Each structure stands twice: as C-alpha cells, then as structure tokens.
C-alpha cells in the first residue's frame, strides 16, 4: 500500500475535491449518496466512495 495517496479522506479534503461547503458534504453523507465511516470521532470518506459518487453524478448528468 502506497503512503502517497490516502485510502480515506477527511471531510475537508472532500470539500476541496468537490469544491463544496461543509454543509453540502455532510448533506451528501446524511443522504447516503456519499458513504462514509467514523474513525474515532472523525468522519472519513474512502477514495473509492468519492470516485463512485463522482462517476454516478457524471453518468446522471450525461443521461
């Protein structure tokens, strides 16, 4: 496993990647459109979950 690319992202990293605000990211998490998990008290989003969300959004917008 490479240490260069994290397997799980913080909410702040997802905010930056999607260029969304904190509330919007948490809305996606609450609506289960963006799966996440808790690591201690922190919320994390897997890189695969983020990629799947982006892919789904892209496919929906192309249809």
Secondary structure as GFF3:
##gff-version 3
##sequence-region A 1 63
A	DSSP	beta_strand	8	10	.	.	.	ID=ss1
A	DSSP	alpha_helix	11	18	.	.	.	ID=ss2
A	DSSP	alpha_helix	22	30	.	.	.	ID=ss3
A	DSSP	beta_strand	37	39	.	.	.	ID=ss4
A	DSSP	beta_strand	42	46	.	.	.	ID=ss5
A	DSSP	alpha_helix	47	62	.	.	.	ID=ss6
###
